[in-house]
Amino acid sequence: MANKKDLKKDVTSLTLNVLSDCILYMELYPESETEKVNDIMNGVVDLETEVRKMINNPEGDKKKHYASLKDSFFGGVTEYFGKVDELFAAKEK
């Protein structure tokens, strides 16, 4: 298991990647609906906040806690990347 510091860095890095993709989308398509992009950005920031709280306050067996935490976070981030990809794909049609 990675230490908490590395896990926090990974969480921040992936969050920033989603946010940068959203900003890129808004720069490329300024006329598009920004509400969807804002929802994605708010969602990923909320996810990061919750995960950071859970990293700092583990419950029960730490190994299982961090394993499930990583799985749920990476699943959530993957979902947000998918939403951004859908926005780009809709514009490319």
ABEGO torsion letter per residue (X at the ends): XBBAAAAAAAAAAAAAAAAAAAAAAAAABAABBAAAAAAAAAAAAAAAAAAAAAAABBBEBAAAAAAAAAAAAAAAAAAAAAAAAAAAAAAAX
